[in-house]
Amino acid sequence: MEPNDLSEALGNVRRSTPLVHCITNYVTVNDCANGLLAIGASPIMSDEPQDVADIQRICGALVLNIGTLNERSIEGMRIAAATAGECGHPIVLDPVGAGASALRTQTAGMLLDSFDVAVVRGNMSEIRALAGAASCTRGVDASPQDAVTEEGLAQAAAFARDFAARTGAVVAITGAIDVVADAARAFAVRNGTPLMGKMTGAGCVLTCVVGAFATANPGDGLTAAVAAVAAMGSAGEMAAARMQPVDGNGSFRTYLLDALTNINGEALQAIAKVQEL
């Protein structure tokens, strides 16, 4: 994958202003909406079962985030996903906290099994739980033993390709090193900053950004996912570079949104660290 592929994918988002329907985490919904606006997309949030079908029909993609589940939102996800399938819209699934509770794990599995999910984005603990592999989660955070390291990168890539082959979805495993794969190819993305782990919702925002890229780059889910992950990580680095001694989580959150607003194809080509595995 060439740097200009990433730049083109970002440009397609900016040019097309995709409308993304998000059924997402109540804790992070505002950041998700602002992150989509910053990257050049347009958000709409609805999880009401009587509302979601009409909403999905006017959108270009559907993001499903299981971070704050309840019976009503699960039903809304089912209806919205069925409608997205009828419309041919990409579905992006974020299995937040899969493995931490039976409800989360079962709901994520149901969505993946029942609908044509285009991209699954989560940390390694969540993806392993979704795949049925042995895993120990810490709430919504990855377990330390599931961290993707340089030494375990080849194994992580093989796991991601295998899971992609089993599900038909592009798999984006994010962490200190991100691994994005389809059944045939896997890429490592080495962008980002530890500060992103100190901000509630950075992963939720990324999932929504993936939805925007998937909408704006139809037919190439792998490039869309790699470009989205690289853009988010690069924006994190841009935000971290602005931090002053008196700044904390609140400042970083603002700087991250600023960076998503200002990142362009040239900056993405210069900052992105993408390697095929």
Buried (B, 14 or more C-beta within 10 A) or exposed (E): BEBEBBBBBBBBBBEBBBBBBBBBBEBBBEBBBBBBBBBBBBBBBBBEBEEBBEBBBEBBBBBBBBBBBEEEBBBBBBBBBBBBBEBEBBBBBBBBBBBBEEBBBEBBBBBBEEBBBBBBBBBBBBBBBBBEBEBBBEEBBBBEEBBBEEEBBEEBBBBBBBBBBEBEBBBBBBBEBBBBBBBEBBBBBBBBBEBBBEBBBBBBBBBBBBBBBBBBBBEBBBBBBBBBBBBBBBBBBBBBEBBEEEBEEEBBBBBBBBBBBEBEBEBBBEBBBBEEB
